[in-house]
Amino acid sequence: MPDNKALVRRPGPRLAEGLVTRVGRTPVDTVLAARQWEGYVAALHAHGWETVEVPAADDCPDAVFVEDAVVVFRGVALLARSGAVSRRPETAGAEAAVTALGLPVERVREPGTLDGGDVLKVGDTVYVGRGGRTDDGGVRQLRSAFEPMGARVVAVPVTKVLHLKSAVTALPDGTVIGYPPLVDDPSVFPRFLPVPEEPGAHVVLLGGGRLLMAASAPRTAELLTDMGYEPVSVDIGEFEKLEGCVTCLSVRLRNLYA
């Protein structure tokens, strides 16, 4: 059985009603979205990841973006409390999934708010985007949950995108990558690499230098290939219409029991 697991959640029948905040609404093909989700899950399987399906939340259009519901650091799960009220019911299924895996559970409590998409972990450093969906109270509660386990929590301003990880993610060596027009303050990060496309800012580390990324960022894929990485491209175009990216479609759980 793979050491690495990924929580995923199937897109529901109301996906096309998902929230949009910084892009214009365009029609979403839910049948195509379901095929793209299957391709995303297949890519995880093909590169050694066991997927664990979070119980469906068909009344929650955005539930497929499961990363927003829970943050896991060193085997402890922190259940989020979204700044979007309509998304708060999504956490129940995430709690059931992490509990079934035996993870201790903490939770962000009222009035604090936090979305998992605002949390970028780079080694022991945990960057937290403070913006529309995550507030000061959410940052404080994440700090209280994870600092005792050795995390260094750094709050980062987010004003140009929905979530911090809509603007930046990190390569295996810790270099943070981002599309400069959408990054509030690149100097926050010790090492920052600009990429030429907005979707190119989003990578999931599959292991062994392999990077799961959107097919809509071919120039960034070429750049990362030249750096010695192996991009694994997937088409997630229907989810991009809802401000989704490769990171928010799963919660990666690495070597939980090591």
C-alpha positions in Angstrom: 0.0 0.0 0.0 1.4 3.5 -0.9 2.7 5.6 2.0 1.1 8.6 0.4 -2.6 9.1 0.4 -4.7 11.9 -1.1 -8.2 12.8 0.0 -10.5 13.5 -3.0 -14.2 14.2 -3.4 -16.2 13.6 -6.6 -17.8 16.7 -8.2 -21.5 16.9 -7.3 -24.5 17.6 -9.5 -24.5 21.3 -8.6 -20.9 21.9 -9.6 -21.9 24.6 -12.1 -23.3 26.7 -9.3 -20.0 27.0 -7.6 -18.8 30.3 -6.3 -16.8 32.7 -8.5 -15.2 35.8 -7.0 -12.6 37.2 -9.4 -13.5 35.7 -12.8 -16.6 36.1 -14.9 -19.1 33.2 -14.7 -19.0 30.9 -17.8 -21.0 27.7 -18.3 -19.5 24.5 -16.7 -19.9 21.2 -18.5 -20.5 18.8 -15.5 -20.1 15.7 -17.7 -16.7 16.8 -18.9 -15.8 17.9 -15.4 -16.5 14.4 -14.1 -14.2 13.0 -16.8 -11.5 15.5 -15.9 -11.8 14.6 -12.3 -11.3 10.9 -13.1 -8.2 11.8 -15.1 -6.8 13.8 -12.2 -7.4 10.8 -9.8 -5.9 8.4 -12.4 -2.7 10.6 -12.5 -2.4 10.4 -8.7 -2.8 6.6 -8.9 -0.3 6.3 -11.7 2.4 8.0 -9.6 2.0 6.0 -6.4 -0.8 7.8 -4.5 -3.7 6.0 -2.9 -6.8 8.1 -3.1 -9.4 8.2 -0.3 -12.8 9.5 -1.2 -14.3 12.0 1.1 -18.1 11.4 1.5 -20.2 13.3 -1.0 -21.7 16.6 -0.3 -24.0 17.0 -3.2 -25.8 20.1 -1.8 -22.4 21.9 -1.8 -21.5 23.0 -5.3 -17.8 23.7 -4.4 -17.2 20.5 -2.3 -15.0 19.0 -5.0 -12.4 21.5 -3.9 -11.7 19.4 -0.9 -8.4 21.0 0.0 -10.3 24.0 1.5 -12.0 21.8 4.1 -9.0 20.5 6.1 -5.3 21.2 6.6 -3.0 18.4 7.8 0.4 19.0 9.3 2.5 16.2 10.8 -0.5 13.9 11.1 -2.8 16.3 12.8 -5.9 17.5 10.9 -7.2 21.0 11.4 -10.8 21.4 10.1 -11.3 24.7 8.4 -14.1 27.2 8.8 -14.6 28.8 5.5 -15.0 32.6 5.1 -17.7 31.6 2.6 -20.7 30.5 4.7 -22.1 28.3 2.0 -19.0 26.1 2.1 -19.0 25.4 5.9 -21.1 22.2 5.6 -18.3 20.6 3.5 -16.1 20.0 6.6 -18.3 17.2 8.0 -17.3 14.8 5.3 -13.6 15.8 5.6 -13.8 15.2 9.4 -15.2 11.7 8.7 -12.4 10.9 6.3 -9.5 12.0 8.5 -11.1 10.4 11.6 -11.3 7.1 9.7 -7.6 7.4 8.9 -6.9 7.7 12.6 -5.8 11.4 12.6 -6.2 13.6 15.6 -8.6 16.4 14.8 -8.5 20.1 15.8 -10.9 22.7 14.4 -11.1 26.4 13.6 -13.7 27.8 15.8 -16.1 30.8 15.5 -15.6 33.6 14.7 -12.3 32.7 13.0 -12.3 31.7 9.4 -9.8 29.7 7.3 -9.8 28.0 4.0 -7.2 25.2 3.3 -6.4 26.8 0.0 -4.8 29.6 1.9 -2.2 27.3 3.5 1.1 26.5 1.8 3.5 24.2 3.6 7.2 24.4 2.7 9.1 22.1 5.1 8.5 23.4 8.6 7.3 26.8 7.3 3.5 27.2 7.0 2.5 30.2 4.9 -1.1 31.4 5.5 -2.8 33.8 3.2 -4.7 36.4 5.0 -7.4 37.8 2.8 -11.0 37.2 1.7 -11.6 33.7 3.1 -9.0 33.5 5.9 -9.0 36.2 8.7 -6.7 37.0 11.6 -8.6 34.7 13.9 -8.1 31.8 11.5 -4.3 32.5 11.3 -4.1 32.6 15.1 -5.9 29.3 15.5 -3.7 27.6 12.9 -0.7 29.0 14.6 -1.9 27.6 18.0 -2.6 24.2 16.4 0.7 23.7 14.5 3.4 25.7 16.2 3.6 23.3 19.1 4.5 20.6 16.5 7.4 22.7 15.1 5.7 24.8 12.5 6.8 28.3 11.7 3.7 30.1 10.7 4.0 33.1 8.4 1.0 35.3 7.5 1.0 36.5 3.8 -1.3 39.2 2.3 -3.7 38.0 -0.3 -5.6 40.6 -2.2 -5.3 39.7 -5.9 -6.6 36.1 -5.9 -9.1 33.8 -4.1 -6.5 31.9 -2.1 -2.8 32.0 -1.4 -2.4 28.8 -3.4 -4.2 30.5 -6.3 -1.1 32.6 -6.6 1.8 30.5 -5.4 2.9 26.9 -4.7 6.4 25.4 -4.1 8.8 23.1 -5.9 10.5 20.2 -4.1 13.5 22.3 -3.2 11.4 24.8 -1.4 11.4 27.5 -4.2 8.1 29.2 -4.3 6.7 29.7 -7.8 4.1 32.2 -8.8 2.7 34.4 -11.6 3.9 37.8 -10.6 0.8 39.9 -11.4 -1.1 37.9 -8.8 1.5 37.8 -6.0 1.1 40.6 -3.5 4.6 40.4 -2.1 7.2 38.0 -3.5 9.8 39.2 -1.0 7.9 37.2 1.7 9.5 34.1 0.3 13.2 33.4 0.6 13.3 32.0 -2.9 10.8 33.0 -5.5 10.6 31.9 -9.2 8.3 33.8 -11.5 6.4 31.6 -14.1 4.9 32.8 -17.4 1.3 31.7 -17.0 -1.2 32.0 -14.2 -2.1 28.2 -14.1 1.7 27.5 -14.0 1.8 28.8 -10.4 0.0 25.6 -9.3 1.9 22.3 -8.8 1.3 19.2 -6.7 4.5 17.4 -5.7 4.1 13.7 -6.7 7.5 12.6 -5.6 10.7 11.9 -7.5 10.8 15.3 -9.2 7.3 14.8 -10.8 5.0 17.7 -10.7 1.2 17.5 -11.3 0.1 20.6 -13.1 -2.6 21.9 -15.4 -2.4 21.3 -19.1 -3.2 25.0 -19.6 0.3 26.0 -18.6 2.6 24.5 -21.4 5.2 27.3 -21.2 5.6 26.7 -17.5 5.9 23.0 -18.0 8.7 23.6 -20.5 10.5 25.9 -17.9 10.2 23.2 -15.2 11.4 20.5 -17.6 14.5 22.6 -18.3 15.1 22.7 -14.6 15.1 18.9 -14.4 11.6 18.3 -13.2 9.0 16.0 -14.9 5.7 17.8 -15.4 2.6 15.5 -15.4 -0.1 17.5 -17.1 -3.9 17.0 -16.6 -6.8 18.8 -18.1 -8.9 20.6 -15.4 -10.4 23.3 -17.6 -13.9 23.0 -16.2 -12.6 23.5 -12.7 -10.5 26.4 -13.7 -13.8 28.2 -14.7 -14.6 28.1 -11.0 -11.1 29.4 -9.9 -10.0 25.8 -9.2 -6.5 24.4 -9.7 -4.6 21.2 -9.3 -3.9 21.8 -5.6 -7.5 22.3 -4.4 -8.8 19.0 -5.9 -7.0 16.9 -3.2 -5.5 17.0 0.2 -2.1 15.3 0.1 -1.1 13.2 3.1 2.5 12.2 3.0 4.0 9.4 5.2 1.4 9.9 7.9 2.5 7.1 10.1 6.3 7.4 9.6 
